[in-house]
Amino acid sequence: MADPDIAATDPGGRPISPHSFDDFYAATVRRTTGQIYAMTGNLAEAQDCVQDAYARAWLRWDTVREHPDPLGWVRTTAWRLAVSRFRRTVRGLYLLREQGLPANAPEPSPNAVAISVALKAISAEQRRVIVLHYLLDMSVEDIAHEIGAPVGTVKARLSRGRTALAPLLVTDQGDDDA
C-alpha cells in the first residue's frame, strides 16, 4: 500500500510531483535507508543496497512511478539486494571453511618494490603509458587508441617517463672485485 505522506509532501512539507524521480528520491531516501538498516543491522550495507535500489528505480522510472507503491518497490528491491549479498557472503565463508585460507603470496622482490616506488614518483600520464608499454607490451598505437591521445603524445610521455625514471632506478652495482 502506498504511503500517503510520501506521495503528498516531502520532509519540508512541499508537494511532490508524482512524475519526478528527484523529488521522490529526496523525500524517501533517508527513511528507506533507516528501514533497511533496521532490517540488516549494517549501515554501510543498507546504504549500498538502498542506493542500488534507487538506481534501478531510476532506470525504470516510467514503470516504477506507475506502480501502486513506488516506495514499496524500492524498499523490496533494497531488501532483496541485501539478502542476495548476505547469501553471497555466507557462501564465501562456507567455501573458505571448506577450502581453507589461500597460500600466502610471496614477498615482492626488491626490484619490484623499487619499480613501484619509482613509478609513483612520475606523473600519472607518464606512469600510465610506461605501464601499458613496458609491463603489458602494448604498442604505441594501441596505447594511443586506448587513452585517446595522438601517437606523438604517447611517444613524448614514454620518452619523458623514461627520463624521469632513470635516476630513480639507479643501482649501486660497481666493480668491487677490480
C-alpha positions in Angstrom: 0.0 0.0 0.0 1.3 3.4 -0.9 2.4 5.8 1.9 0.1 8.8 1.6 2.6 11.1 3.4 5.3 10.3 0.9 3.0 10.7 -2.1 1.8 14.1 -1.0 4.7 16.1 0.5 8.5 16.0 1.1 10.1 16.3 4.5 9.8 20.1 4.2 6.1 19.9 3.5 6.4 20.8 -0.1 4.2 18.9 -2.6 6.0 16.1 -4.5 5.4 15.6 -8.2 4.5 12.0 -8.8 6.4 12.2 -12.0 9.7 13.5 -10.6 12.3 10.9 -9.6 14.4 13.6 -7.9 11.6 14.6 -5.7 10.7 11.0 -4.9 14.3 10.2 -4.0 14.8 13.3 -1.8 11.6 12.6 0.1 12.2 8.9 0.7 15.9 8.0 0.7 16.6 8.7 4.4 13.6 6.8 5.6 14.3 3.9 3.3 17.9 3.8 4.4 16.8 3.7 8.0 14.4 0.9 7.4 16.9 -1.3 5.5 19.5 -0.5 8.3 17.0 -1.7 10.8 16.4 -4.9 8.8 20.1 -5.7 8.1 21.8 -4.2 11.2 24.6 -2.9 9.0 24.5 0.8 8.0 27.1 0.6 5.2 25.4 -2.4 3.7 22.0 -0.7 4.0 23.3 2.4 2.3 24.8 0.4 -0.6 21.6 -1.7 -1.1 19.3 1.4 -1.0 21.5 3.3 -3.5 21.4 0.3 -5.8 17.7 0.0 -5.4 17.1 3.7 -6.2 19.5 3.4 -9.2 17.3 0.5 -10.5 14.2 2.5 -9.9 15.7 5.5 -11.8 16.5 3.3 -14.8 12.8 2.1 -14.8 11.2 5.2 -13.5 8.5 5.3 -16.2 7.3 1.9 -14.9 8.1 2.3 -11.2 6.3 5.7 -10.8 3.1 4.0 -12.1 3.5 1.2 -9.5 0.8 1.2 -6.8 3.6 1.7 -4.2 6.9 3.1 -5.7 8.4 3.3 -2.3 7.5 -0.3 -1.5 9.1 -1.3 -4.8 12.3 0.4 -3.8 12.3 -1.0 -0.3 11.6 -4.5 -1.6 14.4 -4.2 -4.1 16.8 -3.0 -1.5 15.8 -5.8 0.8 16.3 -8.4 -1.9 19.7 -6.9 -2.7 20.7 -7.2 1.0 19.5 -10.8 1.2 21.5 -11.6 -2.0 24.6 -10.0 -0.6 24.2 -11.9 2.7 23.8 -15.2 0.8 27.0 -14.5 -1.2 28.9 -13.7 2.0 27.7 -16.9 3.7 28.6 -18.9 0.6 32.0 -17.3 0.5 32.6 -18.2 4.2 31.4 -21.7 3.6 33.9 -22.1 0.7 36.7 -20.5 2.8 36.0 -23.1 5.6 35.9 -25.9 3.1 39.0 -25.0 1.1 41.0 -23.2 3.8 42.9 -19.9 3.5 44.8 -19.3 0.3 48.5 -19.8 0.4 50.5 -16.7 1.3 51.6 -14.7 -1.7 55.4 -14.4 -1.9 57.1 -11.2 -0.8 57.7 -8.8 -3.7 61.3 -8.7 -4.9 63.4 -5.6 -4.1 63.4 -4.7 -7.8 59.6 -4.8 -7.9 59.4 -2.6 -4.8 61.9 -0.2 -6.4 60.0 0.0 -9.6 56.7 0.6 -7.8 58.2 3.4 -5.8 59.8 5.0 -8.8 56.5 4.8 -10.8 54.7 6.6 -8.1 57.3 9.4 -8.4 56.4 10.3 -12.0 53.3 11.9 -13.4 50.1 9.8 -13.8 50.2 10.3 -17.6 53.8 9.1 -17.9 53.1 6.2 -15.4 50.1 5.1 -17.4 52.0 4.8 -20.8 55.1 3.3 -19.2 53.0 0.5 -17.6 50.9 -0.1 -20.7 54.0 -0.2 -22.9 56.6 -2.0 -20.8 54.5 -4.1 -18.5 51.6 -5.0 -20.8 53.7 -5.0 -24.0 51.2 -2.7 -25.8 52.3 -0.9 -29.0 52.4 2.9 -29.1 49.5 2.9 -31.5 47.4 0.6 -29.2 48.2 2.9 -26.2 47.2 6.0 -28.2 43.9 4.3 -29.1 43.2 3.2 -25.5 43.9 6.6 -23.9 42.5 8.7 -26.7 45.7 10.6 -27.4 47.8 11.1 -30.5 50.7 8.7 -31.2 53.1 11.6 -30.8 51.8 12.4 -27.3 52.3 8.8 -26.3 55.8 8.8 -27.6 56.6 12.0 -25.7 55.2 10.6 -22.5 57.2 7.5 -22.9 60.4 9.4 -23.5 59.8 11.8 -20.6 58.7 8.9 -18.4 61.9 7.0 -19.1 64.0 10.1 -18.5 62.2 10.7 -15.2 62.6 7.1 -14.1 66.3 6.7 -14.9 67.7 8.5 -11.9 65.1 6.8 -9.6 66.2 3.3 -10.7 70.0 3.7 -10.5 71.6 0.8 -8.6 75.0 0.6 -7.0 76.5 -2.3 -8.9 80.0 -1.0 -9.2 83.0 -3.3 -9.7 84.0 -4.1 -6.2 86.3 -7.0 -7.3 88.6 -4.9 -9.5 
